[in-house]
Amino acid sequence: MSASADHAATVMQETLSGIPTNDLIAELATRDGIAVYTVGTEEEYLIKRMGVEARHEVLEAYHGPIRILTVVDP
């Protein structure tokens, strides 16, 4: 990466680090390809990947409250 690209990346990181997480999530939620799911305090959630031959891999299982963001790559 060039020196100017490194500088731009540093400035961007410094800018983003000053923005509260909730504000970043709110902004991301407005973007194409982003879905936000809310799990309440008394609810549980399970994220799993289903592979070939019906094999499952549990990626995460817990309870709320939580917001889950999914990003769909084009």
C-alpha positions as CSV (number, residue, x, y, z in Angstrom):
1,M,0.0,0.0,0.0
2,S,1.3,3.5,-0.8
3,A,2.0,6.0,1.9
4,S,-1.0,8.1,1.0
5,A,-3.3,5.0,1.2
6,D,-1.8,4.1,4.6
7,H,-2.5,7.7,5.8
8,A,-6.0,7.6,4.5
9,A,-6.6,4.2,6.2
10,T,-5.2,5.6,9.5
11,V,-7.4,8.7,9.3
12,M,-10.5,6.6,8.5
13,Q,-9.8,4.3,11.5
14,E,-9.4,7.2,13.8
15,T,-12.6,8.7,12.6
16,L,-14.6,5.5,13.0
17,S,-13.1,4.8,16.4
18,G,-14.7,8.0,17.7
19,I,-18.2,7.0,16.6
20,P,-20.3,5.1,19.1
21,T,-21.0,1.4,18.2
22,N,-24.8,1.9,18.3
23,D,-24.5,4.7,15.7
24,L,-22.3,2.5,13.5
25,I,-24.9,-0.3,13.7
26,A,-27.7,2.1,12.9
27,E,-25.9,3.3,9.8
28,L,-25.0,-0.3,8.7
29,A,-28.7,-1.3,9.0
30,T,-29.6,1.2,6.3
31,R,-27.2,-0.3,3.7
32,D,-28.1,-2.7,0.9
33,G,-27.3,-6.3,1.7
34,I,-27.5,-5.9,5.5
35,A,-30.2,-7.5,7.7
36,V,-30.6,-6.9,11.4
37,Y,-32.3,-9.4,13.7
38,T,-33.1,-8.6,17.3
39,V,-33.3,-11.3,20.0
40,G,-35.1,-10.2,23.2
41,T,-33.9,-10.7,26.8
42,E,-36.0,-13.9,27.4
43,E,-35.2,-15.4,23.9
44,E,-32.5,-17.7,22.8
45,Y,-30.8,-17.9,19.5
46,L,-28.8,-20.5,17.5
47,I,-26.6,-19.9,14.5
48,K,-25.5,-22.9,12.6
49,R,-24.0,-23.8,9.3
50,M,-25.4,-26.7,7.3
51,G,-22.8,-28.3,5.1
52,V,-22.9,-31.0,2.5
53,E,-24.2,-34.4,3.5
54,A,-26.5,-32.7,6.1
55,R,-23.6,-32.0,8.5
56,H,-24.3,-29.2,11.0
57,E,-21.9,-27.0,12.8
58,V,-23.2,-24.8,15.6
59,L,-21.4,-21.4,15.3
60,E,-23.0,-19.8,18.3
61,A,-25.8,-20.4,20.7
62,Y,-26.8,-18.2,23.6
63,H,-29.6,-15.9,24.7
64,G,-30.5,-12.2,24.2
65,P,-30.6,-9.4,24.3
66,I,-28.6,-9.2,21.1
67,R,-28.7,-7.8,17.6
68,I,-27.4,-10.0,14.8
69,L,-26.2,-8.3,11.6
70,T,-25.9,-10.4,8.5
71,V,-24.0,-9.1,5.5
72,V,-24.8,-10.7,2.1
73,D,-21.9,-10.5,-0.3
74,P,-22.9,-9.7,-3.8
